[in-house]
Amino acid sequence: MKALDLSEGPIASTLFRFAIPFLLANILQSLYGAVDLFVVGRFCQAASVAAVSTGTQVTQIVTSLMTGLTLGSTIIIGGFMGEKDYEKVKKTIGTTLTVFTIFSIIITISMLIFNKQILMLLNTPQESFKETMTYVTICTLGNIFICLYNAISAILRGYGDSTRPMIFVGIACVLNIVLDFLFTGAMSMGVSGVALATVISQAISMLIAIIYLKRMHFIFDFRLRSFKPDGEITKQLGRVGIPISFQELAVRISFLYLTMMMNSAGVYGAAVVGVGAKYDVFAMLSATSMANALAAITAQNLGRGKPKRARTSLWIALSFALGVSFLFWLWAQLSPETMIGLFTSDSGVIKAGIPYFRSASYDYIATALVFTLNGYLNGRQKTLWTMVSCTFGALVLRIPMVWIFGNRFGSDLGLLGTIAPTVSGIMAFYTLIYILRDGRKQKALKA
């Protein structure tokens, strides 16, 4: 299997050749939750919509923890690919898959024990509590498939291949859509149906990916003897990946706290924040994709001794991410009711969501800055700095603001929607200052 050399060729075309499949894969991946919510909104009541909305927030805890470790693997493999040290690439792949298998077992057991307590802590509406519990439990049982499926995609991206992960995600997405309509629409299984559809589709996609890579004689053979962690690489994976996981977890906790405050407003508030979360994902897809692509591109270019090429890639990626996010912001300002109406026809949810969408949509632009800049820093393995930055934004800024606004203004969704863009704006400002100052320092050292 040939991989794209991210350190050669025209910078812009190399960036987009690698990032566009990344973007398409993320769009397809986002369709999981979007289709789940769409199907439930069409075939079930508002309580079921709230159940999937809140349940998704809980399952995102696993995704947040996983994101850091997978991105750490992408960065490390990218660095070794830049150095052309293929033996260490193989050892990193074996270490990654072994660590993720162990991780998935631990997180599954932990969540099965504490699912109920987490939902109670989130003030899950009583009308949707049972359905939310069902959704979270089924998704939890499928954690091993979700973890390994994402690990394989991360490994391929570090290797320089963003196309095949897109294909595997596409297979899972099509299966998920078919099973959603079969289980929830035709068989009336409600939230159980959408949860089962997600788990089954990702399990099948994971198996297809492994079979395909084995037949294509991938650099890693997937034999049992190859699944053993290398001590030094495990430490490196932890050093790079754990800070990213921690920052993702801190951000997720802060949004869970926001969900808790929104749930206090009842089923409509819970439904609005759930629909809003789906658009957050889609509006920020360009930034997320560019950030993850930048991490791999920066790692390979630094491994090859080309820091200037990595920095140029950053500014190109940032321009693209901001342009796409602006379009979503414009939609939210001009016609928020059409955005909400795609997921639910409930007039109460639409009315409650309009002020929230108009204020919260400013976060699309601010987050595009934060994600892209952090992707570049992660590729430089400055994950400790990004961890401190994101943790500060989540725990020191966002949670206190949610508490103050929630207690002072109650269920005013429009005001609650201003919290995320305010926090992201502050983070974007000091991250940009940090990168610009660091750039000047590097130039001074060379002079």
N, C-alpha and C positions, 0 to 999 in steps of 0.2 A: 504494500500500500504506500503510495506516494503522498507526502505531506507538503503543504505550501510553505516555502521558505519566507518567513515574515521579515527577514532582514535584507532582502534583495528586491530590486525592481522599483518602479515608480511608487512613491509613498502613498498617494491617495488611492490609486487603483488596488494596491496590495491591501490597504486598510479595508476598503469596501468589499473586495473579493472575500476577505476573511470575515468581516463583520455582518454582511448582508445575510448569509446563511444563519449566523448567530441571531440576527433580528427575526428572521422568519421562524426559526426554531422557538424563540421566546414568544412570538405571536401565537404559534400553535400551542405551546405549553399553557399560555394564558387562557386559551379557549377551553381548557379543562374546567376551570372554575366558572368561566363565563357561561358555558353551555349548561353546566350544572344548575346555575342560578336561573338561567333562561327557562330551562325545562321545568324546574320547580315552580317558577313564577307563572307558567302557563297552565300547569296541571294541578297545582296545589294552592293552599290558602296562604295568607300573609304569615301565619305562624311557622309554616314550613320554610318560607323564604328567610325568615329571621333565624331559623335553625341552621340552614346551610351557611348563612352569613356569619353567624357566631362560630359555628363549627369550623369554618374555613380559617378564621382567625386563630383558632387553637392549633389546627394542623400545621399552620404556617410556622409554629414554634420549631417543629422538626425541620422544615425547609430552611429556616434561618440558621439553625445549628449546622445543617448539612452544607449550606452555601459556602461558609468559611472554609471548611475542610476541602471541599471540591475545588474551590478557587485556589486554595493553597497548592493542591496537586497540579492544577493547570500551570501555575506560576513556576513550580519546581521543575516540572517536565519541560516547560518552555525554555527554562534556563539551560537544562542539560542538552536539549535539542540545539540550542544556539552554540553550545560548546562541542556538539557532535559526539557526546559521550552516551552512546546508545545502551551500554551495559547498565548505567545508572538509570536510564529511562525505564528499562525493563524492571529494575529493582523498585523504582518508585511506583510503577503500575501495580506490582504485586503487593507492595506495602499498602497502597491506597485501598485496593479491593478487600484486603484482609481487615484493615482498620474499620472500614465501613460496614463489613459484615458484623463485627463485634459491636460497633456503635449502634447498628439498627436493632440488635437484640436487646441491648441495655435500654435504649430509649423506648422500645415497645413495652417492655415490662414496667418501666417507670410510669408511662402514660396510662396504661391500663389500671394502675393502682390509683393514680391521682386525677383521672379525667373528671370525675364528679366534683371533686373539690375545686378544680380549675373553673368549671362552669358555674359553680355557686359563687366563686370569687368575682366572676365577670358579671354578676347580676343578670344572668340569663333569664329572660322573661319566662314565667311559670307556664304560659300557654305553649311555649316551644321547647321547654326543658327536655322532655322525654325524647323528642325527635332529634334535638341537638346531641344528646348523649349517644343515640343510635348512630348518627353520622360519624361522630368522632371515634367511637369504638371500632367501627368497620375500617375506617381509614388507618387507624393505629395498627390494626392487625396486618395491614399491607405495607408497613414501614420498610421491611427488608427489600421489597421490590422497588420502592420509591428511592431508597438510598443507593442501591447498586445501579439502578437505571441512570441516576444523575451522576454517579461516580464514573461510569463508562463514558458518558458524554463529556465530562470534564477532562478525562484522560485524553480523549481524541482531540480536544481543542488545544491542549498543551502540546500535543504532537504536531499540531499545525493543520488539523482537519476539522473544519466547522460544518462541512456539508453532510457527512454521514450522521452526526447527531441530529441535524435538521430532519433527515429522512426517518430516523427512528422515532423522533417526536411526532412526525406527521402520521406514522402508522398508529401510534398510541392515540392521537387526537381523533382520527377517523373511527377507531374502535370505540373510543369513549362516547362520541356523538351517537353512534348506532345503538350502543348499549343503554345510554341515557334514555333515548326515546322508547327502546324496547322495555326496559325495566320500569321506568317511571310513567311513561305515556301509555303503552299497550298493556303492561301488567299491573299498573297502579301500585307500585311498590314505594312510592313517596321518596323520602330522603334516603332510605335504605338503598333504593335503586341507583341514585346518582353516586353514592359512596362506593357501592360494588362496581359500578361502571369504571370509576377512576382506578380502583385497585387492580381489577382484571386487565384493563387496557395497558397499564404500566408494566404488569407482570409479563404479558405476552410480548410487549415491545422489548423488554430486557432480554428475554430468551432469544428473540429474533436477532438482537444485536450481537449476543455472544456467539450464536451459531454462524452468523455472517462473518464476523471477525476471524473465527477459527478457520473457516473455509478460505478466507482471503490471505491466510498466513500472516496475520498481524504480528507485530514485534513481540507481543505477549501471547503465550500459547494456551492460557487458561487451564493448564493441567494442575492437578492438586498440589504437586510438589513445588509449583511456582508461587503458591499462595502462602508466603511466609514473610513477615515484616523484617525489613532491614533496620537495625537499631539506629544508625546515624540518620537515615532518611526519615524514620519515624519522628526523631527529634526535630528535624528540619520541617517536616510537615506540620508538627505541632507549633513550632516557632512562627511559621508563616500563616498557617490556617486558623489556629485557635484565636488569635486576636481578631481576625475577620469574623469568625463565628460569634465571638463575644459581642462585637459591635452590632452584628445582625440581630442577636438575641436581645440586646439592650433596646434597639429600635423597635423590635417586635413587642417587647414588654410595654414600651411606652404607648404603642398603638392598641395593645390589649387594654390598657388603662383607659384610653379614649373610648374603646368599645364598651367598657364597663359603664362609663358616664353616659354614653348614648343609650345603652340598654335601660338605664334608669328612666329614660323618656318613653319606655314601652316598646311594643312591637314595631311601630312606625320608625322610631329612632334606630332600632337595631337593623331594620331592613334598609334604611337610608345609608347607614355607614357600611353595610355589606355591599350595596350597589356601588357606592362611592369607591370602595376598595378595588372593585373590578376595574373601574375607569382609571384609578391610580396606576394600576398595573399596565394597562394599555397605553396610557398617556406617557408613561415613563419607560416604555419598552425600548425606544431608541437610545435613551440614556443608559439603561441597564445593559443593553447589547453592546454599545460602544465601550462601556466601562469594562465589561468582561473581556471583550476583544482586545482592548488596550492593555489589560493585564498580561495577556499572552504575548502580544506584540512587543510590549516594553521589555518583558523578561527575555525574549529571544534576542532582541537588539542589544540589550545590555550584555547578554552572554557572548555576543559577537563583537562587543566593543563599539557600539554605534548609538550613544545616548542622544545625539542631536536628532537622529531619525525618529527615535521614540518620542521626543518632545514635539516634533512637527506633527506626528500622528495624533498627539493629544489635541492640538488646536483644530485640526480638521474634524476630528470626532466631536469635539465640543460644538462646533458650528452646526453640524448635522443634528445633533441631539436637541439643541435649543430650537431649531427650526421646526422639528416635528412636534415638540412639546407646546410650542406657541399655537399651533393649529388646534390642539385639544383645548387649550385655554380659551381660544376664541369661540369654539363651539359651546363651552360651558357658560360663557358670558351671554351669548346671543340666544341660545335655545336649550337651557338645562332640562326642560321637561321632556324633550325628545330623547335625551341621553337616558334619563331614568325610565322612560316609557319603553325602551328596548328590553328591559328586564322585568318590568311589572306593569300591569294595567290598573293596579290599585290606586285610586285617586288620592287616598290619604297619604300613601307613600310618596307619590309625585309632588303633592303640595308641600309636604314636610321637607322634601329633598331640594327644592329649588334654591332657597337661600344658602343651604350648605354647599351645594355644588358651585355656586357663584363665588363664594369666598374661598373654599378649599382649592379651587382650580389654579390659584396662583402658585400652589406648591408644585405644579407640573414643571414650571419654568425654573424655580429655585432648585428643585431636586435634580433636574437635568445637569445643572452646574455641579452639584455635590457629587453625584454618582460618577460622572465622567472624570472629574479631578481625582476622586478617590481610586478609580480604576487605574489611572496612571501611577499613583503612589503605591498601590498594591503591587503592580508589576515591578516596581523598584524595591519590593520587599519592605517598604516602610509601613508595614501593617500595624505596628505598635502605635504609630502616630494616628492612623485612620481609626484605630480602635478607641483611642483617647478622645478623638474628635467626635465620633459618632456616639460614644457613651455619654459624653458631656451634653451633646444635643438632646439625646433621648431622656436621660435621667435628671439632668440639672435644669434643662430648659423646658422640654415638652411636658413631662409629668407635672411639675409645679404649675405650669400654665393651665393644664387641663383641670387641675384641682381648683385653682383660683377662679377660672371662668365657670366651671361646673357649679361651684358653690355660690358664686355671686349672681350668675345669670341663668342658672337652672338648665332648662332644656332648649335654650335659644340655639338652634342648630347653625344659624348663620354666623354667630360669634364663635362657636366651637370650631367652625370650619376655618377660621383665621389662624388657628394655633399652628398647624403644620407648615404653612408657607412662611410664617414668622420665624420659626425655628430653622427651617431649611435655608432661609435667606441669610441668617446670621452665620450658619455653618459654611455656606458658599463663600461668604465674604472672607472669613479668616483662612479658609483652605486656599483660596486664590492668592491671598497675600503670602501665605507660606510657600507656595510653589514659585511665585515670582521672585521672592527673596532667595530661595534656594537656587534658582536659575542664575541669579546675579552672583551668588557665592561660587558656583561651579565655574562660571566664566572668569572670575577673579583668580581662582586657583590655577586655571590653565595659563592665564597671563603671567 
